[in-house]
Amino acid sequence: MKLLIVEDEPELAKALINYLHSGDIICELANTYRQALDKLETFAYDIVLLDIMLPDGNGLDLLAYLKAHQPNTGVLVISARNALDDRVKGLELGADDYLTKPFEFPELSARIKALYRRRKHKGRTQLQWHEIEVIPDTHEVLVYGKPLELTLKEYKLLVFLIENAGRVLTKQSIAEHLWGDHVDFLDSFDFVYQHIKNLRKKLAAAGAQDHIKTIYGLGYKLTDR
């Protein structure tokens, strides 16, 4: 999951990053309206955690931008307890959920995961692609019902492919999904090929068909073959 946190309070932002960041969640931070807009214009995110009270702009304008340009991105609005009108406006503009400050981090985490399941997995607790089954809550991968051991990057790559089955995923989009903002510091995307190669090898060893098709000059996609 790729998560953008838009929060201008430094201590809260740091605490959110420390709590939410984990092996399968890439957390990025924007402290201002301008920083957030720059990131949203450059990258795609699964979920945006959006504080609507920003020092240089209104988070509701970012919400409107997301709904116009990235409608598949889930948005969880954070607002002050007394900002009822802003919460209502946020939901009217298309926010998926909201929390009022102060809030408990476990509740926030639960809401983010629920939102991700609704958005990406259509409410399902598992992903299935023919003989391959993924259980996101436990990070288990099964092939014909038998466990398959994958590295974290291989697991994230497989989930990304299944979530976008039938779509061509460029090397850059895969790199951004696996590495987030750090992709800007990479000299090339050659490591994507290596991850694809390793994933294919492990799936084949487990008896799975080769569903990952190389689209030369473009990237990869998951197919029915």
QUIFENCOR-V222328 format. One record per backbone hydrogen bond with DSSP energy under -0.5 kcal/mol. NH is the residue of the N-H (numbers start at 1). CO is the residue of the C=O. If there is no record, write none. Layout:
{{NH & CO} {NH & CO}}
This chain:
{{3 & 1} {3 & 26} {4 & 47} {5 & 3} {5 & 28} {6 & 4} {6 & 49} {7 & 5} {7 & 30} {10 & 8} {13 & 9} {14 & 10} {15 & 11} {16 & 12} {17 & 13} {18 & 14} {19 & 15} {20 & 16} {21 & 17} {22 & 25} {25 & 22} {26 & 1} {27 & 25} {28 & 3} {30 & 5} {36 & 32} {37 & 33} {38 & 34} {39 & 35} {40 & 36} {41 & 37} {42 & 38} {42 & 39} {43 & 39} {46 & 2} {47 & 2} {48 & 74} {49 & 4} {50 & 48} {50 & 76} {51 & 6} {51 & 49} {52 & 50} {52 & 78} {54 & 52} {54 & 57} {57 & 54} {59 & 52} {59 & 57} {61 & 58} {62 & 58} {63 & 59} {64 & 60} {65 & 61} {66 & 62} {67 & 63} {68 & 64} {69 & 65} {70 & 66} {73 & 70} {74 & 46} {76 & 48} {77 & 75} {77 & 97} {78 & 50} {79 & 99} {81 & 101} {83 & 80} {84 & 82} {87 & 83} {88 & 84} {89 & 85} {90 & 86} {91 & 87} {92 & 88} {93 & 89} {94 & 90} {94 & 91} {95 & 90} {96 & 75} {97 & 75} {99 & 77} {101 & 79} {108 & 104} {109 & 105} {110 & 106} {111 & 107} {112 & 108} {113 & 109} {114 & 110} {115 & 111} {116 & 112} {117 & 113} {118 & 114} {119 & 115} {120 & 116} {121 & 116} {121 & 117} {123 & 117} {124 & 121} {127 & 134} {129 & 132} {132 & 129} {133 & 142} {134 & 127} {135 & 140} {136 & 134} {137 & 125} {138 & 135} {139 & 135} {140 & 135} {142 & 133} {143 & 146} {144 & 131} {146 & 143} {148 & 141} {150 & 148} {155 & 151} {156 & 152} {157 & 153} {158 & 154} {159 & 155} {160 & 156} {161 & 157} {162 & 158} {163 & 159} {164 & 160} {165 & 162} {166 & 222} {167 & 164} {169 & 167} {169 & 220} {170 & 168} {171 & 218} {174 & 170} {175 & 171} {176 & 172} {177 & 173} {178 & 174} {179 & 175} {180 & 176} {182 & 179} {183 & 180} {184 & 181} {185 & 182} {186 & 183} {192 & 189} {193 & 189} {193 & 190} {194 & 190} {195 & 191} {196 & 192} {197 & 193} {198 & 194} {199 & 195} {200 & 196} {201 & 197} {202 & 198} {203 & 199} {204 & 200} {205 & 201} {206 & 202} {207 & 204} {208 & 203} {211 & 209} {213 & 211} {213 & 221} {215 & 213} {215 & 219} {216 & 214} {218 & 215} {219 & 215} {220 & 169} {221 & 213} {223 & 211}}
